[in-house]
Amino acid sequence: LSVFRSNKEIYASLIDDKNSVTICSASSLEKDVLNKKITKIEKAALVGALIAERAVASGIKKCAFDRNGYLYHGRVKSLADSAREGGLNF
């Protein structure tokens, strides 16, 4: 589970490193998240729930969490906590 965070948006992707394939992804630019008037931390939580839902639908329950050098607090922590609540183990 790779996370990318910009100043306004957050993106999460499940990547198969062996085959170099993106299995599923979610971002704060999707219609479900973009149209809501909420804080960036709440958007990150919604993205975490979306990526967990898509991962479980793809048959993935366990993954490694790659925060790409971002500190584990704020939006990154919110996304990770929400993904764990959605059924992903890392």
C-alpha angles and dihedrals in degrees: 000000000000121000127202120186126191127180093272108015140044129209132193127191133180106217130189102217096192094057097027092233131138107229098190139336142194134191142179089251093074117110094246091058104027097059095055121094098224138125124275091252091054090048089053089053090052091050089051091052091048094050091047091050092050093045093052089047088053091051097254119132103154129052144145119259116230111188092180094229096307116135114258099247138082115015096002092052091046091053092047094048092049092048090052091051088050092059107272119130120206 
